[in-house]
Structure formats: C-alpha cells, structure tokens
Amino acid sequence: MTNLTATTTNTTTTRGIPKISKFDKKLSFLGKGISGYVQLYQTRNPLGLSKTRVSCTPTLYAVKVALDKDSDELLHEYCILKELGCHQNIITVYKYEPLSFSSSKAKLYMEAARSENLHTMLKDMLNHNEQELYCIWKQIVNGVQYLHELDICHRDLKLENLVFDLDFKFIKIIDFATAHKLKTKDELSVGLVGSKKYAAPETFASLKYDGKAADMWALGIICYYIFNGRRFPWSMAHHSDVDYMEYKELGTLLPMEQVNSDKVKHVISNLLLPDQLERYSIYKVYKFLIEVKSCTCDTTCGFDHQQTFGK
C-alpha cells in the first residue's frame, strides 16, 4: 500500500515519512489501545534521503498490532486516519498491512509519539502554569474542530488518548478505533463506546445519539480535569451516580473552585449540559480561545512543554 501524502503542514511532514522495512529495530512496548497493542520501532535507514546529506536522525515510528479478531477495527482506524491526512494535532498514519497467509496479525504504521498520556502527565504535576495549560487545551480543541469539520466523531476522547509528539510541542489525538464518519450531517452514532467516565449521558440512555455532541461532553470532562485541580466531577453521567444525579436533577452547581477564569467556567458549564441539543459545539468553544497563544507549526506558546511534562 502506498504511503499517504500530507494535506497540511506539520511536524510529521517536516520529519518526512520513514522508510519502513522488515529489518527495522523494535525498541519498546508503548501501550495498548482498543484495537491492539503498540510498539516503537526505529528505521535502519534515515528517511531514504540522499547519501550526500551530512546528518539525519534515524526515524522512529509506531506500529499498532492486532490479532485476527481485532483486525476489522484496525482497518477501520486506518481508513479514518487516512481520510484525516496530516494535521498537527492528529496522529498521522503511514500504511496498513492486512492479515495474510504468512501472518495472523494486522499492522498499522503510524507517527511515533510520547508513550505517556496526558492523564499520567497531569496527575503527576506538582505545579502548573495556567497559560501553558491554555496552550494544551487549545490544541485539543483544534484537533476536535478538524475532526468535526470533516464530519468525523472520535467517540473515545479522553486524557488517555492525548499524547505529546516526540518534540513535546504538539498534542496528538490518538486511537480512532471507534470513530464514526458521518455520511450525512444529521446521521446519528450508535452504541456506547469508550470510557464511561467521559461518556455523555445520552449514550447511556439511548441507542442512537449525536456523535459530535458526545465528543463535546467528553471535552467538557477533559477541560474540567485540566483546570480544576486534576479531578473529575463524577464517576459517570449515569442515574446510578449520586454526584451526577445531584447535578442533573437538583441543579447543583459544578464545583469549580480551582478554576480561575470565568470564561473557562462558562465553557465547562455549557459543555456539560445534560441536554445534547443545548450543549456547546466545537465552534462556540473555539471562539473563547481565539486570543489564546498556543503552539502551531509556525509559532510556540512560549513555554517549554518538555521541561514541564517530560520529567
């Protein structure tokens, strides 16, 4: 299968697409996702560039491996990522190897990223700068806005599916095994998927629901955790959860004593609305972040994310 052509400029296009071969070196185990486990590899040859080039760092890449029973989910993830192309806040896919007579495993070759997820990095932080957290939050919103512009719902947005790139500059959204590509603007998503802690209330109550609105609820949980002392408002948005039911039925205010910005409180409150029809869209959220300085392909937010999160 041929390599993908980047549609936008980001760090992956700067690094180039690695020259992958069966002789590449396996470095480590990175983690496990819905559709398989992920390993880190290093190419034997740097990028396939001319030998006249003086120096070129050997390229790292990731391989997600799935057994026969999970190969359909891995192929689905590849198709979604292939359509997404190349965006600075979405993990980039290189190629897919299907099951064969000689191999009982399907493989998805992707851009390598840091193995620690955002949940792990945030919970271990003793101190934080709120302006740096704004950069992280805006990058997450940028990635989701790109997905929704292409009518793709992630459906498993969570801190565990957010990682830094190798340079500690860009946040990457990963694990698209349960993502849903809408065929029409009003098509509904089906089924409860992902983590219950981040799941919207309508995904528990209905077989079909607005996938984009469910993503927005998950963003509200993520934003709450980032800006309110690294904790969650409740275990899950279900009638069995006392904290959630007090919020929904009694109209109790969300405890946001550690959120300093009234704008952030406003955004969280409008993302965590039980009625999916009233919930903020990604475009309304982005309006609150237009003036926020964040890392892009051409600029940085001014903070050294590696110094903050790479310890």
N, C-alpha and C positions, 0 to 999 in steps of 0.2 A: 504494500500500500504506500502511496507516495506521501511525502511529508506535506504538512499544511503550510499555506502561505499566510503570513501575518496580515491582518487587515488594519491594525493600528500599531503605532509605535509604542514599545515598552521595553523593559529591561531584557525580556526574552529575545526580542529581535536584535537588541544590541549584542547579546551574547552569541546569537546565532543558533541555528538548530544543530544539535550534536550529531556527529557521525557515529551512529549506533551500530555495533557489531556483536556477534556472539562471543567475541573474545574480551569484551569489556569486563572490568573488575567489579564484583559485588562488594560494597563497603559495609553496609549495615541494614538492620531492620528498622523501618521508620514508624510503622504503626499499622492499625487495622481499620478498615472502613466497612461500609455496609456490603459492598460487593467484592471485597478481597483484602489481602494484606499488601503492604507497600514496602519496597526495598530501594535502597540508594545504590546507584551504580556510577562508575567513573569510566569515561571513554579511554581507550588506549591511544587514540589519535585526537588531537585538539581540533575540533570543528571542521576538519577536512580542508584547512586553509593551505595556501601555497607554502612550500618548504622554505621559500625565501623570507618568510615572516620571522622576525627575530625571536619574539616570545608570544606565547598564547597559553593561558591557563587551561589545563585539561578540564573538560566539561563534565559536570555532574548532571545526572538525570534520575528520575524516579520511575519505577515500574510497579504498577498495581497488578497483582496476580490473582486470578480467580479460577476455582475448580469448575468442573462441568456444570454443576447445579447453579452456579452464580454467573455463568458466562453471559447469559442474556442481559443481566443487569449491567455488566461491564461494557457490553456492546452499546447498550442504551446510553451509558455515561459518555462513551466515546462520541456517539452521534450528537449529543447535546454540546459537548465541548468543541467538537469540530465546527458546529454551527456558530458557536460563540467566537471562534477565531482567537484573536490575540488582544487582550485588554490588561492593563496594568494591575487590576485588582481581581482578576480571574486566573486560576491556574491554567497554563497552556498545555494542550495535548500535542503530541508528535505523531504517533501512529498506533495502530491496533493490530495485534496478532491473534487470530481466532484459534479455536481448538483445531487439532489436526490428528491424523493417524499416528503421528510421531510424538504428539504432546497432548496430555489431558488437561492442560492449563491454558487459559486465555490470558493475554497480557496487554496492558495499556501503558504506553510510554509517554511520560509527562515531564514537564518542567520540574526540577527539584526545588524544594523549599525547606525551611527550617522544620525540624521534627517536633519542636514544642509548639503546642497550640496556644491561642490567646487566653483561654481559661487558665491554663497552667501558669503562664507568664504573669497574668494579672493577679492571681491569688497569692503569688509569692512576693509581690511588690510590697515593700515597707513604706515607701514614699512615692509620690507621683506628682507630676506637673499637669494641671488641668488642661493647659493649652496643648500639651503633647497628646493627651487623650482625645482632644478635639480632632487632631490630625487622624488618629486611628479611626474615630467614629465617622469622619467624613469619607475616608477611604472605603469603609464598609458600605456606606450609603451609595457612593459612586459605583461600586460593583453591583449592588442590587438594582440601582437605576438602569444600568446597562442591561441586566437580565430582563427587567420588566419592559424596557423599550423593545426588546426582541420577543416579547410575549413568552418568556420562559420563567416559570416559578421554580425556585430552588426546592422548597418544601422540607429542608432539613437545615435551615440556617441556625447556627449555634456557635458559641465561642470555640467549641472543639473543632469546628470546621473553618476556622480562620487562623491562618499562619502567616508569618513573615517570609518574604523571599530571601534568597541567600545573602543579599546585601543589607538586610534589615532596613529596607526603605519602604517597600510596598506590602500592604496587607493583601493576601490572596484568599479568595473563597475557594474551597475545595469540596470534594465528594458530591458529585451530581448524580448519584445512582438513582435517587427518587425524584429528580427534577422532572417537570412536566412542561412540554412545549404546547402552548395553546393553538389550536387550529383556527379558532375564531376568537374575537375579542371577549365574547360573553361565555365561552366554554368554561365549565366548572371542573375542578380537580376532584379526584375520587380517592377515598381511603385515608385512614390515619397512618401517617408515616413519620419517621424522625423521632426525636426525643420528646417525651411527654412534658418535660419541664418547659420547653419552648413552644409547645403546640397551642394553637389558638382554640378557644372554647368551642367554636363551631365544628372543629374537626372531631371532637368527641361526640357531639350531638347529632351530626348529620353525615350521611354517606357522601354527599356532594357539597362542595363549598368553593368559594373564591380563593384560588391558589395564591394570587398576589396579596390579597388581604391577610391570608395566613402568614405569608412572609413578613408582612408589616408587623403583625403581632410579635413574631419572633425577634424582629429588630427592636421592638419596644422592650422585650426582656433583656436583650443584649445591652441596650442603652442604659437601662436601669442598673444592671450589674456594673457596667463600666464607671458610671458617675455616682453611684450611691453605695460606696464602701464595699464593693465586690460581694454583693449578696443578692439573692433572688427574692421577689416579692411573695412567692408561694411555691409549693412543690409542683402543682399543675393546675391549669384553669378548668377544673372539673368539679361537679357538685359534691364530690366526696372530700374536697379540700376546704377546711374551715376558713382559712385565711382568704382564699379566693371568694368563697361564698359571702363572707362579710363585706368584701369589696363590691361584689356584684349586687347583692340583694339589699344591703343596708346603706350602700352608698358611702362607705367609709373611704377617706382619702388615702391614697397610696403614701406610705411613709417614705418621704424623700428628704429627710433632714440633712443628709450629706451632699445633696445636690445644690450647688451654689447658684447656678444660673436659672432664672425664671423661664428663660426660653427653653432650656433643657427639660425643666419640669413640665412645661406646656406640651412639648413634643412627646414626652413619655406618656403623659395623661391621654393624649389623643391617639397614640399607637396602641395603648392597652384598653381600648374601648371594647366591651363585650360584643356590641353590635358591629359586625363587619362592614355594614353599609356606612357607618359613621366614622370608621377608622381612617386615619390619615393615609394618603397614598405616598409613594416614594417621592413624588414631585413636590408635594407640600412639605415634606421633611427637608428636602434639599434647599428650599427657599430660606430656611433658617441657617444654612451653612454656607451660603454664597460668599460671605466675607471671611470665613474661616480659612486660615493659612494651613495648607496640607501639602504633603509630598506628591509631586506629579512627575511626569517624565522630564520636565524642564526645570523644576524648582524643588526646594525642600522646605519643610516647615521650620527649620532652624534647630531642631532637636536631633541628638544622636540616639536613634532608637536602639542601636546595638548596646550602647552604654547603659540604657535603661532596662532593656529586656533581655540582653544577651548574657547575663551573668549566670 
